Amino acid sequence: MSKSFGETQVLEAVDLDIAPREFIAFLGPSGSGKTTLLRIIAGLETADGGEVILEDRRIDRLGPGERDVAMVFQSYALYPHMSVRENMAFGLRNAKVPQAEIDALIADAARVLEIEPLLDRKPSQLSGGQRQRVAIGRAIVKKPQLFLLDEPLSNLDAALRLRTRVELAQLRDRVEAGVIMVTHDQAEAMTLADRIVVFHDRRIQQVAAPMEIYLRPANRFVAQFVGSPAMTMLPVRLVDGGEHAAVMLGDGSRIETRVPRAGLPQGGALELGLRPEHLRVAREGVAADVMLVERLGERSLVYAKLADGGMITGEDVGTSALKAGDRIALAIDGEAAHLFGPDGSGFHRVGA
């Protein structure tokens, strides 16, 4: 699949297969092409090249209403002058569905979404979460083969977003359809998706299960985009060792990794990648100066600077007494470390 707007290319060589009833999350920064691809699948944009095939039927030449897909927009897109019941019935009436069948479909969707008491209200009488459920209900009544969700939770406050996320997780088990959700929120993607498709720079960077993305990022971009806070990246050089790579930091500290030495680029610059949970404040380790302590209750995140100026993020206990300016030692779990080559490619321990 490819797509350009004028001279600006927004999708390049995108190729993707999705299994029946699979929940897929398109994750990436703004402008990475994820929403454009969703709109192409929905029929709201036309691709410059490529095909969209749903259950062995090519649909990219069909109109949006003929594709057997249903899209839930970020803005809800409810008709303000219609009741919830009328909003949910609108598309079915246009499709000449018999009224008795419309009533049954609406009743079933309302029961699944727990919005039965809301059917006679107008959108202005609903909360943000209720409107989102109505928008999803309007899609459910069409009984599509594929649901397309465009940032479905972004307009909700934090507490409601968490509750609606749980509702979405429960809903996906009740519908006989696949789901593609566009999001920039990695927590949503990691929580809901069977697989995550990470977009960047017009291309798919990686397609994998959530923990595969986290534990074995394909490249430097994925490693830093997925995970909060971002993975620490430190320049290192490869030193003599055995089967697994040993590297040296700028201050001379030697780190023994479990990354196989075979297959690593020879002679090029390497970076060591470390998640915060693999850097712990300890009595002995790499020396660093504390810049900031973020207290999260169950743990404290420590942002620090190494002697060579490199920035590093580690963890301390939730009751940490550290403060900016303190000199600390950070114990590095080399067995959990990642290495990244000059082109950004990721290399990981076997079995990670």
C-alpha positions as CSV (number, residue, x, y, z in Angstrom):
1,M,0.0,0.0,0.0
2,S,1.3,3.5,-0.9
3,K,-0.3,7.0,-0.5
4,S,0.9,10.5,-1.1
5,F,-0.8,13.9,-0.6
6,G,0.7,16.0,-3.3
7,E,4.5,15.7,-3.0
8,T,4.3,14.4,0.6
9,Q,4.4,10.6,0.8
10,V,2.5,9.3,3.9
11,L,2.5,5.6,3.3
12,E,5.3,3.6,1.6
13,A,5.4,-0.2,1.0
14,V,2.9,-1.0,3.7
15,D,2.1,-4.8,3.8
16,L,-0.1,-6.3,6.5
17,D,-2.2,-9.4,7.2
18,I,-4.7,-9.6,10.0
19,A,-6.3,-12.8,11.3
20,P,-10.1,-13.2,11.8
21,R,-11.4,-11.6,15.1
22,E,-7.9,-10.3,15.8
23,F,-7.6,-7.0,17.7
24,I,-4.9,-4.9,16.1
25,A,-3.6,-1.6,17.3
26,F,-2.0,0.9,15.0
27,L,0.5,2.8,17.2
28,G,2.8,5.6,16.2
29,P,3.5,9.4,16.5
30,S,1.3,12.0,14.7
31,G,2.0,12.0,11.0
32,S,3.3,8.4,10.8
33,G,0.5,7.2,8.5
34,K,-1.6,5.1,10.8
35,T,-4.8,7.1,10.5
36,T,-4.4,7.4,6.7
37,L,-4.2,3.6,6.4
38,L,-7.3,3.2,8.6
39,R,-9.2,5.7,6.3
40,I,-8.1,3.8,3.2
41,I,-9.5,0.6,4.7
42,A,-12.7,2.4,5.5
43,G,-13.0,3.9,2.0
44,L,-12.6,7.5,3.1
45,E,-9.2,7.8,1.3
46,T,-8.0,6.3,-1.9
47,A,-4.6,4.6,-2.1
48,D,-2.2,5.4,-4.9
49,G,-1.2,1.7,-5.1
50,G,-2.0,-1.6,-3.4
51,E,-5.1,-3.6,-2.5
52,V,-7.4,-4.0,0.5
53,I,-8.8,-7.5,0.7
54,L,-11.4,-8.6,3.3
55,E,-12.2,-12.3,3.6
56,D,-11.0,-13.0,0.0
57,R,-13.0,-10.1,-1.4
58,R,-11.2,-7.0,-2.8
59,I,-12.9,-4.0,-1.2
60,D,-10.7,-1.0,-2.1
61,R,-12.8,-0.4,-5.3
62,L,-16.1,-0.4,-3.3
63,G,-17.8,2.5,-1.7
64,P,-17.6,2.8,2.1
65,G,-21.1,1.4,2.6
66,E,-20.3,-1.7,0.6
67,R,-17.2,-2.8,2.4
68,D,-18.7,-4.6,5.5
69,V,-16.7,-2.4,7.8
70,A,-17.8,0.0,10.5
71,M,-15.8,3.0,11.7
72,V,-16.0,4.7,15.1
73,F,-14.6,8.2,14.9
74,Q,-12.7,10.1,17.5
75,S,-15.3,12.9,17.6
76,Y,-18.2,10.4,18.0
77,A,-20.0,11.9,15.0
78,L,-23.5,11.6,16.5
79,Y,-26.5,13.4,15.1
80,P,-27.3,16.0,17.8
81,H,-31.1,16.2,16.9
82,M,-31.6,12.5,17.0
83,S,-32.1,10.3,20.0
84,V,-29.6,7.5,20.8
85,R,-32.1,5.0,19.3
86,E,-32.4,7.0,16.1
87,N,-28.6,7.5,15.8
88,M,-28.2,3.7,16.0
89,A,-31.0,3.1,13.5
90,F,-30.0,5.7,10.9
91,G,-27.6,3.6,8.9
92,L,-29.8,0.5,9.0
93,R,-32.8,2.5,7.7
94,N,-30.7,3.8,4.8
95,A,-29.8,0.2,4.1
96,K,-33.6,-0.7,4.0
97,V,-33.3,-3.1,6.9
98,P,-36.9,-4.1,8.1
99,Q,-38.0,-2.2,11.2
100,A,-38.4,-5.3,13.3
101,E,-34.8,-6.3,12.6
102,I,-33.6,-2.8,13.4
103,D,-35.4,-2.9,16.8
104,A,-33.8,-6.3,17.6
105,L,-30.3,-5.2,16.6
106,I,-30.5,-2.0,18.6
107,A,-31.9,-3.9,21.7
108,D,-29.0,-6.4,21.4
109,A,-26.3,-3.8,21.0
110,A,-27.8,-1.7,23.9
111,R,-27.7,-4.7,26.2
112,V,-24.1,-5.5,25.3
113,L,-23.0,-1.9,25.9
114,E,-25.3,-1.3,28.9
115,I,-26.9,1.8,27.4
116,E,-30.5,0.6,27.5
117,P,-31.6,3.5,29.8
118,L,-30.1,6.0,27.3
119,L,-31.9,5.0,24.1
120,D,-34.4,7.9,24.2
121,R,-31.9,10.6,25.2
122,K,-30.2,13.1,22.9
123,P,-26.4,13.2,22.6
124,S,-26.3,16.5,24.6
125,Q,-27.8,14.7,27.6
126,L,-24.9,12.1,27.6
127,S,-21.4,12.1,29.2
128,G,-18.4,11.6,27.0
129,G,-18.1,8.0,27.9
130,Q,-21.8,7.4,27.1
131,R,-21.5,9.1,23.7
132,Q,-18.5,6.9,22.9
133,R,-20.5,3.8,23.8
134,V,-23.4,5.0,21.6
135,A,-20.9,5.5,18.7
136,I,-19.6,2.0,19.2
137,G,-23.2,0.8,19.4
138,R,-24.0,2.4,16.0
139,A,-21.2,0.4,14.6
140,I,-22.2,-2.9,16.3
141,V,-25.7,-2.9,14.9
142,K,-24.2,-3.1,11.4
143,K,-22.7,-6.5,12.3
144,P,-19.6,-5.8,10.2
145,Q,-16.7,-8.1,9.6
146,L,-14.3,-5.4,10.7
147,F,-14.4,-2.5,13.3
148,L,-12.2,0.5,12.7
149,L,-11.7,2.6,15.8
150,D,-10.0,6.0,15.3
151,E,-8.5,7.2,18.7
152,P,-11.7,6.0,20.5
153,L,-10.6,7.1,24.0
154,S,-8.7,10.3,23.3
155,N,-11.6,12.6,24.2
156,L,-12.2,11.0,27.6
157,D,-10.6,12.1,31.0
158,A,-8.1,9.7,32.6
159,A,-10.6,7.9,34.9
160,L,-13.2,7.4,32.2
161,R,-10.6,6.4,29.7
162,L,-9.5,3.6,32.0
163,R,-13.0,2.4,32.6
164,T,-13.9,2.5,28.8
165,R,-10.6,0.6,28.1
166,V,-12.0,-2.2,30.3
167,E,-15.3,-2.1,28.5
168,L,-13.5,-2.3,25.1
169,A,-11.6,-5.3,26.3
170,Q,-14.8,-7.0,27.4
171,L,-16.6,-6.0,24.2
172,R,-14.1,-7.5,21.8
173,D,-15.0,-11.0,23.2
174,R,-18.7,-10.4,22.4
175,V,-18.5,-9.4,18.8
176,E,-17.8,-11.7,15.8
177,A,-15.4,-9.3,14.0
178,G,-11.9,-8.1,13.8
179,V,-10.9,-4.8,15.3
180,I,-8.3,-2.2,14.2
181,M,-7.7,0.6,16.6
182,V,-5.6,3.7,15.9
183,T,-3.9,5.1,18.9
184,H,-0.9,7.1,20.1
185,D,-1.4,5.8,23.6
186,Q,0.9,2.9,24.2
187,A,-1.0,1.8,27.3
188,E,-4.1,1.3,25.3
189,A,-2.2,-0.6,22.6
190,M,-0.4,-2.8,25.2
191,T,-3.6,-3.5,27.1
192,L,-6.1,-4.2,24.3
193,A,-4.3,-5.5,21.3
194,D,-3.4,-9.0,20.2
195,R,-0.7,-7.5,18.1
196,I,0.6,-4.0,17.7
197,V,1.6,-2.4,14.4
198,V,4.2,0.3,15.1
199,F,4.3,3.1,12.4
200,H,7.0,5.6,11.8
201,D,8.3,7.5,8.8
202,R,5.6,6.3,6.4
203,R,6.4,2.6,7.1
204,I,5.6,-0.2,9.5
205,Q,8.5,-0.6,11.8
206,Q,7.3,-3.8,13.6
207,V,4.3,-6.1,13.9
208,A,4.2,-8.3,17.0
209,A,2.4,-9.1,20.3
210,P,2.6,-6.4,22.9
211,M,5.3,-8.0,25.1
212,E,7.3,-9.0,22.0
213,I,7.4,-5.3,21.1
214,Y,8.5,-4.4,24.6
215,L,11.1,-7.1,25.1
216,R,12.5,-7.4,21.5
217,P,12.0,-4.1,19.7
218,A,13.0,-4.3,16.1
219,N,14.9,-1.1,16.1
220,R,15.9,2.0,18.0
221,F,12.7,3.9,17.2
222,V,10.4,1.1,18.5
223,A,12.6,0.7,21.6
224,Q,12.3,4.3,22.6
225,F,8.7,4.8,21.5
226,V,7.2,1.9,23.4
227,G,7.9,2.0,27.1
228,S,7.5,4.8,29.6
229,P,9.9,6.3,30.4
230,A,11.8,5.7,27.2
231,M,14.6,3.2,27.1
232,T,18.0,4.6,28.0
233,M,20.5,4.6,25.0
234,L,24.2,4.7,25.8
235,P,27.1,4.6,23.2
236,V,29.3,1.6,23.9
237,R,32.1,-0.3,22.2
238,L,32.4,-4.0,21.7
239,V,35.2,-5.6,23.7
240,D,36.8,-9.0,23.8
241,G,34.5,-11.7,25.2
242,G,33.0,-15.1,24.6
243,E,29.8,-16.2,23.0
244,H,27.9,-13.2,24.3
245,A,28.7,-9.6,23.7
246,A,30.7,-7.6,26.3
247,V,30.6,-3.8,25.9
248,M,32.3,-0.9,27.6
249,L,30.7,2.4,28.6
250,G,32.4,5.8,28.2
251,D,33.6,5.7,31.8
252,G,35.3,2.4,31.3
253,S,32.6,0.3,33.0
254,R,32.3,-3.2,31.4
255,I,28.8,-4.7,30.9
256,E,28.3,-8.4,30.2
257,T,25.2,-8.9,28.0
258,R,23.4,-12.0,26.9
259,V,23.2,-10.8,23.3
260,P,24.9,-13.3,21.0
261,R,28.1,-11.8,19.6
262,A,27.6,-13.6,16.3
263,G,25.5,-11.4,14.0
264,L,26.5,-8.1,15.6
265,P,27.9,-5.5,13.2
266,Q,31.7,-5.4,13.3
267,G,33.5,-2.1,13.5
268,G,30.4,0.1,13.6
269,A,29.1,2.2,16.5
270,L,26.8,0.3,19.0
271,E,24.3,1.6,21.5
272,L,23.4,-0.2,24.7
273,G,19.6,-0.1,25.5
274,L,18.4,-0.4,29.1
275,R,14.8,-0.2,30.5
276,P,14.5,1.7,33.8
277,E,13.7,-1.6,35.7
278,H,17.1,-2.9,34.7
279,L,19.0,0.0,36.3
280,R,18.7,-0.1,40.1
281,V,20.1,2.3,42.7
282,A,22.7,0.2,44.6
283,R,25.8,0.4,46.8
284,E,28.0,-0.5,43.8
285,G,27.7,0.2,40.1
286,V,28.1,2.9,37.5
287,A,28.5,6.4,39.1
288,A,25.9,9.0,38.3
289,D,24.6,12.3,39.5
290,V,20.9,12.6,40.2
291,M,19.0,15.2,38.1
292,L,15.4,14.5,39.1
293,V,13.5,12.0,41.2
294,E,10.0,11.1,40.1
295,R,8.0,9.5,43.0
296,L,5.3,7.1,41.8
297,G,4.4,5.5,45.1
298,E,5.4,1.9,44.4
299,R,8.7,2.9,42.9
300,S,10.8,6.0,42.2
301,L,12.2,6.9,38.8
302,V,15.7,8.4,39.0
303,Y,16.9,10.5,36.1
304,A,20.7,10.9,36.3
305,K,23.8,12.0,34.4
306,L,26.8,9.8,33.9
307,A,30.4,11.1,34.1
308,D,30.6,11.3,30.3
309,G,27.4,13.4,30.1
310,G,25.1,10.5,29.1
311,M,21.6,10.6,30.5
312,I,20.3,7.5,32.2
313,T,17.0,6.5,33.9
314,G,16.9,4.0,36.7
315,E,14.7,2.9,39.6
316,D,14.8,3.1,43.3
317,V,12.3,2.1,46.0
318,G,9.1,4.0,46.4
319,T,10.3,5.5,49.7
320,S,13.5,6.8,48.1
321,A,15.1,9.7,49.9
322,L,17.3,10.7,46.9
323,K,17.3,14.3,45.7
324,A,18.8,16.3,42.8
325,G,22.5,16.6,43.2
326,D,23.1,13.3,45.0
327,R,25.9,11.0,43.7
328,I,24.6,7.5,43.3
329,A,25.7,4.1,42.0
330,L,23.5,2.2,39.5
331,A,23.7,-1.5,39.2
332,I,23.1,-2.6,35.5
333,D,21.4,-5.8,34.7
334,G,23.5,-6.7,31.7
335,E,21.5,-9.9,31.0
336,A,18.4,-7.8,30.2
337,A,20.3,-5.3,28.0
338,H,19.7,-4.7,24.3
339,L,22.2,-3.6,21.6
340,F,21.5,-1.5,18.6
341,G,23.6,-1.2,15.5
342,P,24.6,1.8,13.4
343,D,21.4,1.6,11.3
344,G,19.3,1.3,14.5
345,S,18.6,-2.5,14.2
346,G,18.0,-4.2,17.5
347,F,19.9,-7.2,18.9
348,H,18.5,-9.0,21.9
349,R,19.3,-11.8,24.3
350,V,18.2,-15.3,23.2
351,G,14.9,-16.2,24.8
352,A,14.1,-12.6,25.9
